[in-house]
Amino acid sequence: MDVHQHLWPEPFVAALARRTHRPRLRRRGGEWVLQAHGEPDWTLDLRDQDPDARARRARDEGFDRVLIAPSLPIGAESLPPDEAEALLEAYHDGVAALPGPFGAWASAALVRPEPTLLARRLASGFAGLCVPAGALADARGLERLAPLLQVAERAGAPLFVHPGPAPWQPPAPAPAGLPAWWPALTAYVAQMQAAWFLWAARGRPLHPRLRVCFALLAGLAPLHAERLAARGGAAGHDPRTFLEVSSYGPDAVRAVAAAVGPGALVHGSDLPMAAQPRLDGTGIAGDRLRRRNAHLLLTR
C-alpha cells in the first residue's frame, strides 16, 4: 500500500482552468501552469496524471492499493465556501471514478466546515480525512477543525495531515528569486512540525480514538524530543499516531523509527511530486511499512 500519492482527475483540472484568480491553471506556451498563493508557478505535466499509466506503474511496483491525497498546498480548502466546494466536488467526483488500485482521502472546506458532507463522503468509501497542517498548527485551528475530526473519529476513519495553509492566515506571497523547492523545505516542514507538537499537546487528549498520520515524517519533528524535554515538554508516542516516509531516505527513516518505533511508519511516495529515495538499509522490513503498519492505520 502507498498511502500518499497525487493524481489530478480531469474534472479537477477543468475546474482549476475555469478559475480567474489563484489558485488556477493557465495555458503558457502550450503547457498548463498552476498559479497558487505561496507557491512558485508549477508546470502540470498531464502525462503524470494519466490514471491508466499510473495504475500500471503501481502494479509494476507491487502496490495493490494506492491512496490519492488532495493537493492541499494550492489552498482550495481555504477558499470562500462556494469556491472551495466547486473545486472539492470536482476532486471527489474525479478520484472516486479512478480505476483500481486507487482509493482516496477526502477533503473538506475549512472556512465554513460541513461535517454532514464529510460524513457522506467517508460513508461512500473515502479512506479518511486529509487536512492541511497549517490548519492544525495552533489551538484555534484545532478548535475550528473539531467538528470534522469528530466525524472522522465516529466513523473510525483516520486523519491524514499534509502540508497546506490555514484559511485564517493571510495568503503567503510566492517566493521570488528562490529555488522551486523552497516551500517544500521551509513552509511545509514548519507546518508539519507545528501540527505534530500541537496534536501531541492538545489534539490527542481531545480525540483519543482518532488514528492520525503525518506526511513527510512530520518534518522530522520526533527528532526534537530532547529539545522538547529540555523545554519542559513530555516526549512520548501513542499507537494511534503514524508517520509516512515520503521524500526521506534511510538515514531519516532509521532515526525517526528509533524515536517512535518502527510500527509507527507507513509507506507514502508523494508521486508524482517527488522522487522517493530507496529505503534499503532502514532496518525496517518493506512489508511492515507497506502492509502491516498501513493496515493498522486504515483499518476501521
Buried (B, 14 or more C-beta within 10 A) or exposed (E): BBBBBBBBBEBBBEBBEEBEEBBBBEEEEEEBBBBBBBBBEBEBEEEBBEBEEBBEBBEEEEBEBBBBBBBBBBBBBBBEEEBBBBBBBBBBEBBBEBEEBBBBBBBBBBBEBBBEBBBEBBEEEBBBBBBBBBBBBBEEBBEBBBBBBBBBBEBBBBBBBBBBBBBBBEEBEBBEEEEEEBBBEEBBBBBBBBBBBBBBBBBBEBBEEBBBBBBBBBBBBBBBBEEBEEEEBEBEBEEBBBBBBBBBBBEBBBBBBEBBEBBBBBBBBBBBBBEBBEBEEBEBEEEBBBBBBBEBBBEE
